[in-house]
């Protein structure tokens, strides 16, 4: 797409940060996202440094009926931003802690680990996910599932107190439970469908430590470990969160030597109670068999990322997920038959995450986060090269099909991927009544559907 050079020049004059087009120096750097499976050929990219920059970019797009794509850390990119106005907000990463109020106010590109570290200095913690190099805002507006705090404190979206958002008309709105409550309800769960959130104020919780870490078992112990996992998960107090993953890691230097080039069962363990009680629970898993690696111990909350050890460096990834109504012995056997140590598959990761506890309870201020009654989720992923989406779709869908008898068919917003961009897939991430309300609000705030380079909720008509 070719834009009027004069219009682009005027935009550049109005913006503090860089304004770049294809062929310009640093264009590729400014449009890059974490998931290398996607490439982006935006018509123009605005490196926003201020709220006014964001407003100028949104108004530029609206005047030309161009879609808007927003990039912070790039982890949530699922749709190519071709011919779009891309707004890169990575320069807007400020963090302010109010220790007395137990709140944090963050910019749109503040990373979770930076917030964790800043809050920890005041004896506090945010509701953080398994990967702490992601953006706080995107993670939170997609629900925000924590592998350590979620079952005790609920979703990150449940702790949002206020937001500033540039809506498709270019206006900056401050929203909370009392000011534009409908929009406030919608953005907490609908991610970027309603504009660019330029500031988010979230509540913090008084957590500084936990008893947790990771245990890795060899494939010969899968059945015994899963028996213990299901028993512990069935009786788990809210302070305990357990998940596991079947891993097939490459024989690469960055992989710990005991796990290189082999199948392993990775159990993720987090307990907010005492270390003594946590150790007693962990020892039940240890009794299932020898560990290849065992890091479960008393640990600071700042080290949360080590529990899951999600990838840090950008790579091409392909993923799918579904919520589960239960995970009985029959489901565990089906999973082993489809993806266990004796199976040859291109899928690198097959995980079962535990929900429940406070995740299953309604928040004090309602939001659009859905499917709170699901106790488990199955998530499958593969790493490959760019352009392998079609080739890997079959193996990924085949593993989900193995758990179809226990699947609800529903999805969690933050786990929607590049395979989940159809209207039907997005709709399955919400309750029917909530989705209808989201469409109504989308029609009111974004009738042009400018914000559609995402898991899109289209306006009516």
ZAMARGU-4260 file (C-alpha; in steps of 0.2 Angstrom, whole numbers, plus 5000, padded with zeros to 4 digits):
<rodrens>
0) 5000/5000/5000 | 5006/5017/4995 | 5002/5032/5007 | 5002/5050/5002 | 5020/5056/5006
5) 5014/5073/5012 | 5002/5065/5024 | 5015/5054/5031 | 5027/5069/5033 | 5013/5078/5043
10) 5011/5063/5054 | 5030/5062/5057 | 5030/5081/5062 | 5016/5078/5075 | 5024/5062/5083
15) 5039/5062/5095 | 5045/5045/5090 | 5050/5038/5073 | 5038/5036/5059 | 5044/5023/5046
20) 5038/5015/5030 | 5044/4999/5021 | 5062/5002/5015 | 5066/5014/5029 | 5081/5011/5041
25) 5075/5002/5057 | 5058/4998/5049 | 5061/4979/5051 | 5066/4982/5069 | 5051/4992/5073
30) 5039/4980/5066 | 5046/4964/5073 | 5036/4954/5085 | 5041/4940/5097 | 5033/4926/5087
35) 5044/4924/5071 | 5030/4913/5063 | 5022/4930/5058 | 5029/4944/5047 | 5022/4961/5046
40) 5022/4973/5031 | 5013/4988/5039 | 5010/5003/5028 | 5017/5014/5042 | 5024/5011/5059
45) 5024/5024/5073 | 5036/5022/5087 | 5025/5030/5100 | 5034/5039/5114 | 5019/5048/5122
50) 5000/5047/5123 | 4999/5061/5110 | 5009/5050/5098 | 4996/5036/5100 | 4982/5048/5097
55) 4990/5055/5082 | 4993/5038/5074 | 4975/5032/5078 | 4968/5048/5070 | 4979/5045/5055
60) 4972/5028/5053 | 4954/5033/5056 | 4955/5046/5043 | 4960/5034/5030 | 4950/5019/5036
65) 4966/5009/5039 | 4967/4995/5052 | 4977/4998/5068 | 4989/4986/5075 | 4997/4988/5092
70) 5014/4981/5097 | 5022/4981/5114 | 5033/4966/5117 | 5026/4957/5102 | 5021/4941/5112
75) 5002/4942/5107 | 5004/4944/5089 | 4992/4932/5080 | 4987/4942/5064 | 4999/4950/5051
80) 4999/4969/5051 | 5000/4970/5033 | 4994/4987/5026 | 4990/4993/5044 | 4995/5008/5054
85) 5006/4999/5067 | 5009/5008/5084 | 5024/5002/5093 | 5022/5007/5111 | 5038/4999/5117
90) 5045/5016/5123 | 5031/5018/5135 | 5036/5006/5149 | 5035/5017/5164 | 5030/5009/5181
95) 5025/5018/5197 | 5022/5009/5213 | 5010/5016/5227 | 5015/5005/5242 | 5002/5012/5254
100) 4988/5009/5242 | 4995/4993/5236 | 4994/4998/5218 | 5005/4999/5202 | 5002/5011/5187
105) 5011/5005/5171 | 5013/5010/5154 | 5007/4999/5139 | 5024/4991/5136 | 5030/4988/5154
110) 5036/4970/5156 | 5030/4959/5170 | 5047/4955/5177 | 5050/4974/5179 | 5034/4976/5188
115) 5038/4960/5199 | 5055/4967/5204 | 5048/4985/5207 | 5033/4978/5218 | 5045/4966/5227
120) 5055/4981/5234 | 5039/4985/5244 | 5034/4968/5249 | 5021/4966/5236 | 5017/4956/5220
125) 5007/4958/5204 | 4996/4944/5197 | 5009/4937/5185 | 5009/4923/5172 | 5021/4909/5168
130) 5032/4920/5156 | 5037/4936/5164 | 5045/4944/5149 | 5027/4948/5142 | 5019/4965/5143
135) 5008/4968/5159 | 4994/4977/5150 | 4991/4964/5136 | 4993/4949/5148 | 4981/4958/5160
140) 4968/4963/5147 | 4967/4945/5141 | 4962/4939/5158 | 4979/4935/5165 | 4982/4918/5172
145) 4995/4916/5186 | 5003/4899/5189 | 5006/4905/5207 | 4993/4917/5213 | 4978/4914/5202
150) 4970/4900/5212 | 4972/4911/5228 | 4968/4929/5221 | 4959/4926/5204 | 4964/4933/5187
155) 4975/4948/5184 | 4960/4956/5176 | 4950/4955/5192 | 4963/4967/5200 | 4962/4981/5187
160) 4957/4997/5196 | 4958/5010/5181 | 4964/5012/5164 | 4968/5026/5151 | 4963/5021/5134
165) 4964/5030/5117 | 4948/5024/5108 | 4946/5024/5089 | 4940/5042/5089 | 4957/5047/5095
170) 4951/5053/5112 | 4960/5048/5128 | 4947/5041/5141 | 4950/5038/5159 | 4939/5023/5164
175) 4935/5013/5180 | 4920/5005/5188 | 4912/5022/5190 | 4917/5031/5174 | 4912/5023/5157
180) 4909/5006/5167 | 4903/4997/5151 | 4920/5001/5142 | 4929/4996/5158 | 4920/4980/5159
185) 4924/4976/5140 | 4943/4980/5140 | 4946/4968/5155 | 4945/4952/5144 | 4943/4959/5126
190) 4961/4964/5125 | 4965/4977/5111 | 4948/4977/5103 | 4943/4994/5109 | 4958/5005/5108
195) 4976/5007/5114 | 4977/5006/5133 | 4991/5019/5138 | 4990/5017/5157 | 4984/5003/5168
200) 4982/5004/5187 | 4982/4987/5195 | 4980/4981/5213 | 4995/4972/5221 | 4995/4958/5234
205) 5006/4955/5249 | 5016/4940/5243 | 5035/4939/5243 | 5039/4920/5243 | 5032/4903/5239
210) 5037/4885/5239 | 5039/4880/5221 | 5049/4875/5206 | 5050/4862/5193 | 5052/4843/5193
215) 5057/4834/5177 | 5054/4815/5176 | 5059/4802/5162 | 5045/4795/5151 | 5046/4778/5160
220) 5038/4787/5175 | 5023/4795/5166 | 5009/4784/5173 | 5015/4785/5191 | 5017/4804/5191
225) 5000/4807/5182 | 4992/4797/5195 | 4999/4807/5209 | 4996/4823/5199 | 4977/4820/5197
230) 4975/4815/5216 | 4984/4831/5222 | 4975/4842/5210 | 4958/4835/5215 | 4961/4839/5233
235) 4971/4855/5231 | 4969/4870/5242 | 4968/4887/5234 | 4986/4890/5239 | 4992/4875/5228
240) 4994/4876/5209 | 5000/4861/5199 | 5002/4859/5180 | 5012/4847/5169 | 5019/4846/5152
245) 5025/4833/5140 | 5041/4840/5133 | 5052/4835/5118 | 5067/4847/5119 | 5080/4848/5106
250) 5098/4843/5109 | 5103/4861/5110 | 5116/4870/5122 | 5102/4881/5130 | 5093/4865/5136
255) 5099/4858/5153 | 5109/4842/5149 | 5098/4829/5157 | 5083/4835/5146 | 5092/4837/5129
260) 5085/4827/5115 | 5073/4817/5125 | 5055/4816/5131 | 5052/4822/5149 | 5038/4826/5160
265) 5039/4843/5168 | 5028/4846/5183 | 5026/4864/5188 | 5023/4866/5207 | 5018/4882/5217
270) 5012/4883/5235 | 5009/4899/5245 | 5008/4890/5262 | 5023/4886/5273 | 5038/4878/5266
275) 5036/4863/5277 | 5018/4860/5271 | 5024/4863/5253 | 5038/4850/5255 | 5026/4837/5262
280) 5015/4839/5246 | 5030/4839/5234 | 5037/4823/5242 | 5021/4814/5236 | 5026/4818/5218
285) 5044/4814/5222 | 5039/4797/5228 | 5032/4793/5210 | 5050/4791/5203 | 5067/4798/5202
290) 5069/4816/5194 | 5080/4821/5180 | 5079/4839/5188 | 5071/4845/5204 | 5071/4863/5208
295) 5056/4863/5220 | 5061/4873/5236 | 5057/4889/5245 | 5060/4903/5232 | 5057/4922/5231
300) 5042/4927/5220 | 5054/4937/5209 | 5060/4920/5202 | 5043/4915/5197 | 5048/4912/5178
305) 5059/4897/5183 | 5044/4887/5187 | 5038/4885/5169 | 5054/4891/5160 | 5045/4897/5145
310) 5056/4902/5130 | 5064/4919/5131 | 5071/4922/5114 | 5060/4925/5099 | 5056/4910/5088
315) 5042/4903/5077 | 5029/4895/5087 | 5012/4887/5083 | 4999/4883/5096 | 4981/4878/5101
320) 4971/4875/5116 | 4955/4870/5124 | 4947/4871/5141 | 4943/4854/5149 | 4928/4850/5160
325) 4938/4837/5170 | 4954/4827/5169 | 4950/4809/5174 | 4961/4793/5173 | 4954/4790/5156
330) 4959/4807/5149 | 4977/4805/5156 | 4978/4788/5147 | 4972/4796/5131 | 4985/4809/5132
335) 4999/4797/5135 | 4993/4786/5120 | 4992/4802/5109 | 5008/4811/5115 | 5017/4800/5128
340) 5036/4794/5127 | 5032/4781/5114 | 5024/4792/5101 | 5033/4801/5087 | 5025/4818/5085
345) 5031/4835/5079 | 5022/4843/5094 | 5035/4850/5107 | 5024/4854/5121 | 5008/4846/5128
350) 5002/4854/5144 | 4988/4853/5156 | 4985/4868/5167 | 4975/4868/5183 | 4962/4882/5185
355) 4949/4882/5199 | 4950/4890/5216 | 4948/4909/5215 | 4949/4908/5196 | 4932/4900/5197
360) 4924/4914/5208 | 4917/4930/5201 | 4927/4946/5204 | 4920/4961/5215 | 4919/4971/5199
365) 4913/4961/5184 | 4923/4959/5168 | 4922/4950/5152 | 4934/4935/5157 | 4924/4919/5154
370) 4923/4901/5157 | 4927/4902/5176 | 4920/4885/5179 | 4933/4875/5169 | 4945/4866/5180
375) 4959/4862/5167 | 4965/4868/5151 | 4975/4858/5138 | 4988/4868/5128 | 4999/4861/5114
380) 5013/4869/5105 | 5026/4867/5091 | 5041/4876/5086 | 5047/4876/5068 | 5051/4888/5054
385) 5041/4903/5047 | 5027/4896/5035 | 5024/4880/5044 | 5006/4884/5050 | 4997/4872/5038
390) 5010/4858/5041 | 5009/4859/5060 | 4990/4861/5061 | 4986/4843/5059 | 4998/4836/5073
395) 4992/4850/5085 | 4973/4847/5081 | 4976/4828/5083 | 4982/4830/5101 | 4967/4841/5105
400) 4956/4828/5097 | 4962/4815/5109 | 4955/4824/5123 | 4939/4829/5114 | 4928/4818/5126
405) 4933/4830/5140 | 4934/4846/5131 | 4921/4860/5133 | 4926/4867/5116 | 4929/4884/5125
410) 4945/4894/5125 | 4954/4906/5136 | 4957/4923/5128 | 4976/4924/5132 | 4978/4907/5124
415) 4970/4911/5107 | 4983/4910/5094 | 4985/4912/5075 | 4974/4897/5072 | 4960/4906/5082
420) 4957/4921/5071 | 4940/4916/5065 | 4924/4924/5072 | 4919/4907/5079 | 4935/4903/5088
425) 4935/4921/5096 | 4917/4919/5101 | 4921/4903/5110 | 4932/4913/5122 | 4917/4922/5129
430) 4900/4918/5137 | 4886/4920/5124 | 4878/4935/5134 | 4895/4943/5136 | 4900/4941/5118
435) 4883/4949/5113 | 4887/4964/5124 | 4905/4965/5118 | 4898/4966/5100 | 4886/4980/5105
440) 4900/4990/5113 | 4912/4987/5099 | 4898/4994/5087 | 4897/5009/5098 | 4915/5013/5101
445) 4923/5006/5085 | 4910/5005/5071 | 4924/5005/5057 | 4933/4990/5066 | 4949/5000/5065
450) 4956/4988/5079 | 4955/4972/5070 | 4973/4966/5069 | 4969/4955/5084 | 4957/4941/5090
455) 4944/4952/5083 | 4926/4955/5090 | 4918/4963/5074 | 4905/4977/5076 | 4887/4972/5071
460) 4885/4972/5052
</rodrens>
